[in-house]
Amino acid sequence: MLDNDEVRAAFAEFDVELPPIGSGHDKVVYQANDGNTNFALKVMSWAIPDDEEAGDTSVTATAMERFNREMLAMRTVSCPHVATVTHGPDIKLVGKTRHLWFGEPLLKGTLASVRGTGRLTQTAVVDLAKSLLMAVEAMWDAGRLVHRDIKPRNIGYLDGRVVLIDFGAVLFTELSPLTSPSMAGPGTAHYASPEQFAPRRTTALDFRSDLFQIGIVLHEAITGSHPFRGQGNDYYAALTSYDPAQLDGFECSDSLRTLVGRLLRERPAERFRTPGLALRMLEKGY
Amino acid sequence: MFYIQHGYGKSQKIHAVVADGHVSGVILSPGHEDAATLESTAAACQNAGLDVLVDPQSYIYSTKPQGALRFHARNGVELTSMHWSASATSVLAHLSSIEAMAARVGARRRIIAPAPYHSTLADYWMPAGLQYARTAQSQWSGSEVFASIVISQDALSDWATVQDWLDAATLLDVHGFYLIVGRTGSPYPPFPWNPRNLANLLRVIHTLSVINGYEVIWGYADIDGLLGLAAGANGIASGWSYSLRQFSIDRYFQERSGGAQPVPRILIPELLSTLRTSEVADIMEIAVEGALNSLDGRSPEQIAELGNPEAQVAHLIQLARLADAVSALPLDRRLGVVREWIVSALQRLHDLAGQHVTIEARHVARLRSYAEALELFDREATR
């Protein structure tokens, strides 16, 4: 666990505000200022072991590799809708332990905080859809990357534009996996695609899993509610049989309705073979 | 769109079919044709405004025992070292030889990539099949590349396996797919389909073309291809001989004994069946209303006297007209129209049986399998 006062002391070159503005599975986020700009300072909550050899054989080695991949993804992908690294990455001694850290642009809220439990206007939903599809397209084109964790908390707003953040679960499909073959990969269960529930040895994820996650986010933005939550033991059955008729009665154009229906198809082959085709459907209706 | 699946021989027959105005292209066979004839046929077809594709016929080299086609070498096509664990160097060499052949015959704009034959969609050749397509796409820049899918009809029986394959295949950044399905045996008319397999094939076509936007051409499709067009295929092909109207991998490695001279047959659109000319003449004698409206004014005597070359031309003209008619329809109307054709054909065959006209029972069985497959497809794919 990180001690906030120790963090502030460790990053004396920045003005770090307390309390933290957020925390995730393995990192704590602070608002900081470098003398010119406010930014989001993200400090990994787990410590780098002092004994490097021990580190190589521990769970931490996997966590470090995941961090390296997160940084690589953010530096590789060039897209206005993908967050960039503004500071670091580097290692800092916090108290008595060493921690990895980096900085990102400070967001003006996330989709989760902006939307709450309400709905977005259709114009905002279309903008959200285009931005996320462009982000997924850029990630796939840059290095066959799959975000795997697209959800309202990982979608931010920056200078009026939608930005995809938090690449901690990013999958490099052309690098060796970090997950045991018998386990499902990382991500958030309520935003996972059907294939993300399968053990890794029986499935091969690609950008179309991200498309499914975008479909859930868009449905929520249109209706104000999650399409599958509340199904109990029937959750997976609902996940694999989405009916776009659920959008009836909401502000939703035919092309947007068709888009969400296609994004939420059970099988990747039934979604879109490129994010560009999804964008075209949204813009031109085919 | 209708393509002529051309094996070997001069191109006069092609022009006779093309003259009717419903042929879009031709698919040539470099394993069956010597280099000079292949080039001249391709040139003649291009001059006629046809889309010229070349089927590399690579699939014959992935069987045990390995098949053989004597004209491949003469066309500079080297595929004998095809292997499921072929090195990248070998794959590139195979592709280079096909590209050079396609360039020589002036058919480089749209090229069909090689692929092995798959007994199942989960066999050990599958990664190689995808790799050939992927590598062809990266090597043949500036061309519209078609990935080949060459499978046994039995590979279509389990939809879950087909779906897994589709999930992988739809990641290919190719222009289209050239699809061939191997049937059991090679009788003509063909055995009826297992409706389950045919419905799954239609779902494959629908997923590739309608959902994912690939151009799909079903080779060796013959009358079955009309259902493929209804499911969303962009083109179908059929040829002169029975072996070009349905695909059987067996013929490439089994010893053949020559056999009897094929019986002249022509396609009767109103019956969706390719009948012996003698059967057609019998039907004309009793004049069942609506059964024979498409014989271009020929008399029973003229029909009975048709030789094989003329009957082959007549068959492809009729099939091309039907294919064109389906292709011209909006996608959402195609299924209904083809279904109506099948129902009408079955009714007419029933009426003919009532008048004691003897027609091979296989036609009715095939049409029934079509009807059942369309029902399954409609229920499952368009839900």
Interface residues (C-beta under 8 A of the other chain):
Chain A: A204 D206 R262 R267 P268 A269 E270 F272 R273 T274 L277
Chain B: Q163 L166 D167 A168 A169 T170 L171 D173 T207 I211 N212 G213 Y214
